[in-house]
Amino acid sequence: MSNLWTRLAGRKQPIEPPPTDNADAPAPVANEHAAPPDMSSQAGPGFPETREVAPAGEVLEELEAASTKPRRGWRERLSGSGFAKGLSSLFSRNPPLSDELLDELEFTLLSADVGVGATTELIDDLRRRMHKREFADAAGLRTALRERLVKLLEPVARPLDVGTAKPFVLLVVGVNGVGKTTTIGKLARRYVVDEKRDVLLAAGDTFRAAAVAQLQEWGARLGVQVCAQGQGADSASVIFDSLQMAVAHAKDVLIADTAGRLHTRSGLMEELAKVKRVLGKLDAGAPHEVLMVIDGTTGQNAISQVRQFLGAVGVTGLAVTKLDGTAKGGVVFALAREFALPIRYVGLGERAEDLRVFDVRAFVDGLLPAN
């Protein structure tokens, strides 16, 4: 593979997104043993501030009408990715079956951020089968590659079931700039519009004022309440109070936003662990899902990000965004091989309905169509 590394040496590596200006500001320490707030009424000092929203019925009617508009399929969304273009270019020439073709395929996989481990396994298996004459031409190799890609991803294609607890607490985490708040809005739309669930949003990103406003805008569009406090408030306290409100009013789902943080900042990672610990004081099973949002354009940096968050807060599922257009897409395979964490959702566009439940065969078909 030395020649491949030479070809890859000139590629620019992804750069970690910078922290927010006040990312290192210490958050106030909440009293984890404080008595719970008064829950005798919906309003009052016991709960965080909530923003008035439009009646849910009116908002749902408008959104359901919008959701009936045709949307682009997986193949249309993924065909522009670097991975799909590389595979298309490789096989469209109808090349002869050879070790050189496998070398080119290896380079394509590495360039698409599939990762060294997954790429090596795929290529070694295909080379062995080629030498055993299990397929006679490039078309046979293409079919075998599709099968191997599907097999690699099938174990992690496990949809999220939010009906297992009430309220089901979904804690959303990730580094700066990956689209956590937008993902939360799209998830809320799925649960409210498609599944008819009663949702509450918690504005736990108290460092970035725009995050609260963005979440409140989603809430207004969906007819969903958003619990929030002032900028700089203790995130754990906001989310804890939000869970109390969700319990008091029998919400189906609580989705909690958290501040973006670099996975290398140990203090901020400890704060995230505190959020999880505080939730457990009210509900031993909460959070029921720790969903980590990964930017699909991040590449191999995603591996170190997941490793750190997994150790700090026990990630239980992944949402991989921005897989359409400029994304290479191969990092999904690298994540599957490295961690075997469920990939719950993938983002294939900017529209709310473009956050989709991960479908392995549709995903592979979008990258490498059967014909």
C-alpha positions as CSV (number, residue, x, y, z in Angstrom):
1,M,0.0,0.0,0.0
2,S,3.0,2.3,0.1
3,N,2.2,3.7,-3.4
4,L,-1.3,4.5,-2.2
5,W,0.0,6.4,0.9
6,T,2.2,8.4,-1.5
7,R,-0.9,9.4,-3.5
8,L,-2.8,10.2,-0.4
9,A,-0.1,12.2,1.2
10,G,-1.0,15.4,-0.5
11,R,-4.6,15.4,0.6
12,K,-5.7,18.0,3.1
13,Q,-6.7,16.6,6.4
14,P,-10.0,17.8,8.0
15,I,-9.5,20.4,10.6
16,E,-11.3,20.3,14.0
17,P,-13.9,23.0,14.2
18,P,-12.9,25.8,16.6
19,P,-14.5,26.0,20.0
20,T,-17.0,28.7,20.7
21,D,-15.7,31.9,22.2
22,N,-16.8,31.0,25.7
23,A,-16.4,27.2,25.4
24,D,-13.9,27.2,28.3
25,A,-16.1,29.2,30.6
26,P,-16.9,27.2,33.7
27,A,-20.6,26.5,34.2
28,P,-22.1,27.0,37.6
29,V,-22.2,23.9,39.7
30,A,-25.8,22.7,40.2
31,N,-26.8,21.2,43.6
32,E,-27.5,17.7,42.4
33,H,-29.3,16.9,45.7
34,A,-31.6,19.9,45.7
35,A,-35.3,19.3,46.2
36,P,-37.3,19.0,43.0
37,P,-39.1,22.1,41.9
38,D,-42.8,22.6,42.5
39,M,-44.7,20.6,39.9
40,S,-48.2,21.5,40.9
41,S,-48.9,23.6,37.8
42,Q,-47.6,24.0,34.3
43,A,-46.2,27.4,34.8
44,G,-44.3,28.9,37.7
45,P,-40.8,29.0,39.1
46,G,-40.5,25.2,39.2
47,F,-39.9,24.9,35.4
48,P,-37.6,26.6,33.0
49,E,-39.0,29.3,30.7
50,T,-41.2,28.1,27.9
51,R,-42.1,29.9,24.7
52,E,-45.6,30.2,23.5
53,V,-46.2,28.1,20.4
54,A,-48.9,27.8,17.8
55,P,-51.6,25.2,18.3
56,A,-50.1,21.8,17.4
57,G,-53.1,20.9,15.2
58,E,-52.6,23.9,12.9
59,V,-48.9,23.4,12.7
60,L,-49.2,19.6,12.0
61,E,-51.7,20.2,9.2
62,E,-49.3,22.6,7.5
63,L,-46.3,20.3,7.9
64,E,-48.1,17.2,6.8
65,A,-49.2,19.0,3.6
66,A,-45.5,19.9,3.0
67,S,-44.4,16.4,3.7
68,T,-46.5,15.0,0.8
69,K,-44.3,16.8,-1.7
70,P,-42.0,14.4,-3.6
71,R,-38.6,14.0,-2.1
72,R,-35.4,12.9,-3.8
73,G,-34.4,9.2,-3.2
74,W,-31.3,7.8,-1.7
75,R,-29.6,7.3,-5.1
76,E,-30.3,10.9,-6.1
77,R,-29.0,12.2,-2.8
78,L,-25.8,10.1,-2.6
79,S,-24.8,10.0,-6.3
80,G,-23.0,13.3,-5.9
81,S,-20.8,12.1,-3.0
82,G,-17.1,11.6,-3.5
83,F,-17.5,7.9,-2.7
84,A,-20.2,7.4,-5.3
85,K,-18.3,9.3,-8.0
86,G,-15.1,7.4,-7.3
87,L,-16.9,4.0,-7.7
88,S,-18.8,5.1,-10.7
89,S,-15.6,6.3,-12.4
90,L,-13.9,3.1,-11.6
91,F,-16.5,0.7,-12.9
92,S,-18.0,2.7,-15.8
93,R,-14.8,2.0,-17.8
94,N,-15.6,-1.7,-17.7
95,P,-12.0,-2.5,-16.8
96,P,-10.5,-6.0,-17.0
97,L,-10.4,-8.0,-13.8
98,S,-6.9,-7.7,-12.3
99,D,-4.8,-7.0,-9.3
100,E,-4.4,-3.5,-10.7
101,L,-8.2,-3.0,-10.6
102,L,-8.2,-4.0,-7.0
103,D,-5.4,-1.6,-6.3
104,E,-7.5,1.2,-7.8
105,L,-10.5,0.1,-5.8
106,E,-8.3,0.2,-2.7
107,F,-7.3,3.8,-3.4
108,T,-10.9,4.8,-4.0
109,L,-12.0,3.3,-0.7
110,L,-9.2,5.0,1.2
111,S,-9.9,8.3,-0.5
112,A,-13.5,8.1,0.6
113,D,-12.5,7.7,4.3
114,V,-13.6,4.1,4.5
115,G,-10.5,3.7,6.8
116,V,-7.5,1.4,6.6
117,G,-9.0,-1.4,8.7
118,A,-12.2,-1.7,6.8
119,T,-10.5,-1.2,3.4
120,T,-7.9,-3.8,4.1
121,E,-10.5,-6.4,5.0
122,L,-12.6,-5.7,1.9
123,I,-9.7,-5.7,-0.5
124,D,-8.1,-8.9,1.0
125,D,-11.4,-10.7,0.8
126,L,-12.1,-9.6,-2.8
127,R,-8.5,-10.5,-3.9
128,R,-8.7,-13.9,-2.4
129,R,-12.1,-14.6,-4.1
130,M,-10.8,-13.2,-7.4
131,H,-7.8,-15.6,-7.3
132,K,-10.2,-18.5,-6.6
133,R,-12.1,-17.4,-9.7
134,E,-15.4,-16.8,-7.8
135,F,-16.1,-14.0,-10.3
136,A,-14.9,-13.7,-13.9
137,D,-15.1,-10.0,-14.7
138,A,-15.4,-6.5,-13.2
139,A,-19.2,-6.8,-13.1
140,G,-18.8,-9.8,-10.8
141,L,-16.4,-7.9,-8.7
142,R,-18.9,-5.0,-8.5
143,T,-21.6,-7.4,-7.2
144,A,-19.3,-8.9,-4.7
145,L,-18.2,-5.5,-3.4
146,R,-21.9,-4.5,-3.0
147,E,-22.5,-7.6,-0.9
148,R,-19.5,-7.0,1.3
149,L,-20.5,-3.4,1.9
150,V,-24.0,-4.4,2.9
151,K,-22.7,-7.1,5.2
152,L,-20.4,-4.6,6.9
153,L,-23.3,-2.2,7.7
154,E,-26.1,-4.6,8.4
155,P,-25.2,-5.1,12.1
156,V,-25.4,-1.4,12.9
157,A,-28.7,-0.7,11.1
158,R,-30.8,-0.7,14.2
159,P,-33.7,1.9,14.3
160,L,-34.3,3.8,17.5
161,D,-37.5,2.8,19.3
162,V,-38.7,5.8,21.4
163,G,-41.7,3.9,22.7
164,T,-39.8,1.9,25.3
165,A,-40.1,4.5,28.1
166,K,-42.3,7.6,28.9
167,P,-40.9,10.1,28.7
168,F,-38.2,8.7,26.4
169,V,-35.1,10.9,27.1
170,L,-32.9,11.5,24.1
171,L,-29.7,13.3,24.9
172,V,-28.0,14.7,21.8
173,V,-24.2,15.3,21.9
174,G,-21.3,16.0,19.5
175,V,-18.5,18.4,18.7
176,N,-19.0,22.0,17.5
177,G,-20.6,22.6,14.1
178,V,-21.9,19.2,13.3
179,G,-25.5,20.3,13.2
180,K,-26.9,19.0,16.6
181,T,-29.6,21.6,17.0
182,T,-30.8,21.2,13.4
183,T,-30.8,17.4,13.8
184,I,-32.9,17.9,17.0
185,G,-35.4,20.0,15.0
186,K,-35.6,17.3,12.3
187,L,-36.0,14.5,14.9
188,A,-38.8,16.5,16.6
189,R,-40.6,16.9,13.3
190,R,-40.3,13.1,12.7
191,Y,-41.8,12.3,16.1
192,V,-44.5,14.9,16.0
193,V,-45.6,14.8,12.4
194,D,-44.9,11.2,11.4
195,E,-45.4,9.4,14.7
196,K,-47.9,11.7,16.4
197,R,-45.9,11.8,19.7
198,D,-46.0,14.6,22.3
199,V,-42.5,16.1,22.4
200,L,-40.7,18.5,24.7
201,L,-37.4,20.2,23.7
202,A,-34.7,21.1,26.3
203,A,-32.3,24.0,25.3
204,G,-29.2,22.5,27.1
205,D,-26.8,24.4,24.9
206,T,-26.5,27.4,27.3
207,F,-23.2,28.6,25.8
208,R,-24.4,29.6,22.4
209,A,-27.4,32.0,22.5
210,A,-28.2,31.3,18.8
211,A,-28.7,27.6,19.7
212,V,-31.6,28.5,22.1
213,A,-33.2,30.8,19.5
214,Q,-32.8,28.1,16.8
215,L,-34.4,25.5,19.0
216,Q,-37.3,27.8,19.9
217,E,-37.9,28.5,16.2
218,W,-38.2,24.7,15.6
219,G,-40.6,24.6,18.6
220,A,-42.7,27.3,17.1
221,R,-42.9,25.6,13.7
222,L,-43.9,22.3,15.3
223,G,-46.2,23.5,18.1
224,V,-43.7,22.0,20.6
225,Q,-42.7,23.6,23.9
226,V,-39.0,24.5,24.5
227,C,-37.6,24.7,28.0
228,A,-34.8,27.2,28.3
229,Q,-32.9,29.4,30.8
230,G,-30.5,32.3,30.2
231,Q,-27.2,32.1,28.5
232,G,-24.5,30.7,30.7
233,A,-27.0,28.7,32.9
234,D,-26.0,25.3,34.1
235,S,-26.8,22.9,31.3
236,A,-27.4,20.0,33.7
237,S,-29.9,22.1,35.7
238,V,-31.8,23.1,32.5
239,I,-32.1,19.5,31.3
240,F,-33.0,18.1,34.8
241,D,-35.8,20.7,35.1
242,S,-36.9,19.8,31.6
243,L,-37.2,16.1,32.5
244,Q,-39.3,17.1,35.6
245,M,-41.6,19.0,33.3
246,A,-41.8,16.1,30.8
247,V,-42.8,13.7,33.6
248,A,-45.3,16.1,35.1
249,H,-47.1,16.6,31.8
250,A,-46.8,13.0,30.5
251,K,-44.7,13.9,27.5
252,D,-43.8,11.0,25.2
253,V,-40.3,12.2,24.3
254,L,-37.8,14.7,25.7
255,I,-35.0,15.7,23.3
256,A,-32.2,17.6,25.1
257,D,-29.7,19.7,23.2
258,T,-26.1,20.1,24.6
259,A,-23.3,22.5,24.0
260,G,-20.9,21.6,21.2
261,R,-17.5,20.8,22.6
262,L,-14.2,19.5,21.3
263,H,-13.6,15.9,22.3
264,T,-10.1,16.9,23.5
265,R,-11.4,19.2,26.2
266,S,-11.6,17.0,29.3
267,G,-13.4,19.6,31.5
268,L,-16.3,20.0,29.0
269,M,-16.5,16.3,28.6
270,E,-16.8,15.9,32.4
271,E,-19.7,18.4,32.3
272,L,-21.4,16.2,29.8
273,A,-21.0,13.2,32.1
274,K,-22.6,15.3,34.8
275,V,-25.7,15.9,32.7
276,K,-26.1,12.2,32.3
277,R,-25.6,11.6,36.0
278,V,-28.1,14.2,37.1
279,L,-30.7,12.8,34.8
280,G,-30.2,9.4,36.4
281,K,-31.2,10.9,39.7
282,L,-34.7,11.5,38.5
283,D,-35.0,8.5,36.2
284,A,-32.6,5.6,36.6
285,G,-33.0,4.7,32.9
286,A,-32.4,8.2,31.6
287,P,-31.1,9.1,29.2
288,H,-32.5,6.2,27.3
289,E,-30.5,7.2,24.2
290,V,-27.3,9.2,23.9
291,L,-27.3,10.1,20.3
292,M,-24.0,11.4,18.9
293,V,-24.2,13.6,15.8
294,I,-21.3,13.1,13.3
295,D,-20.6,15.4,10.4
296,G,-20.2,13.1,7.4
297,T,-17.5,15.4,5.9
298,T,-15.3,15.0,9.0
299,G,-13.5,11.9,7.7
300,Q,-11.3,9.9,10.0
301,N,-11.4,12.5,12.8
302,A,-14.9,11.1,13.5
303,I,-13.2,7.9,14.9
304,S,-11.4,9.8,17.7
305,Q,-14.5,11.9,18.4
306,V,-16.7,8.9,18.9
307,R,-14.0,7.2,21.0
308,Q,-13.8,10.1,23.4
309,F,-17.6,10.7,23.7
310,L,-18.1,7.0,24.1
311,G,-15.8,6.9,27.1
312,A,-17.2,10.1,28.7
313,V,-21.0,9.7,28.3
314,G,-21.7,6.2,26.9
315,V,-22.9,6.9,23.3
316,T,-25.6,4.5,22.3
317,G,-26.3,5.6,18.8
318,L,-25.1,7.7,15.9
319,A,-26.7,10.2,13.5
320,V,-24.4,10.9,10.5
321,T,-25.3,14.2,8.8
322,K,-24.3,15.9,5.5
323,L,-23.8,12.7,3.5
324,D,-25.2,14.3,0.3
325,G,-23.2,16.4,-2.0
326,T,-19.7,17.0,-1.0
327,A,-19.4,14.3,1.7
328,K,-17.2,11.3,0.8
329,G,-19.5,9.0,2.7
330,G,-17.0,6.3,3.5
331,V,-16.7,7.2,7.2
332,V,-20.0,5.3,7.8
333,F,-18.1,2.1,7.1
334,A,-15.2,3.0,9.3
335,L,-17.5,3.8,12.2
336,A,-19.4,0.6,11.8
337,R,-16.2,-1.5,11.8
338,E,-14.6,0.4,14.7
339,F,-17.4,0.7,17.2
340,A,-20.4,-1.4,16.0
341,L,-22.7,1.4,17.4
342,P,-26.2,1.6,15.9
343,I,-26.4,4.1,13.1
344,R,-29.9,5.5,13.8
345,Y,-30.2,8.2,11.2
346,V,-28.4,9.8,8.3
347,G,-28.8,13.3,6.9
348,L,-29.2,13.4,3.1
349,G,-30.1,17.1,2.7
350,E,-31.3,20.3,4.2
351,R,-35.1,19.6,4.3
352,A,-36.5,18.4,7.6
353,E,-37.6,15.1,6.0
354,D,-34.1,14.5,4.7
355,L,-33.1,13.1,8.1
356,R,-33.8,9.4,7.4
357,V,-33.8,6.2,9.3
358,F,-30.6,4.4,8.2
359,D,-31.4,1.9,5.5
360,V,-28.4,-0.2,4.6
361,R,-29.4,-1.5,1.1
362,A,-30.7,1.9,0.1
363,F,-27.5,3.5,1.3
364,V,-25.2,1.1,-0.6
365,D,-27.4,1.3,-3.7
366,G,-27.0,5.1,-3.6
367,L,-23.2,4.7,-3.6
368,L,-22.9,1.8,-5.9
369,P,-26.1,1.0,-7.9
370,A,-26.8,-2.6,-8.9
371,N,-27.0,-1.6,-12.5
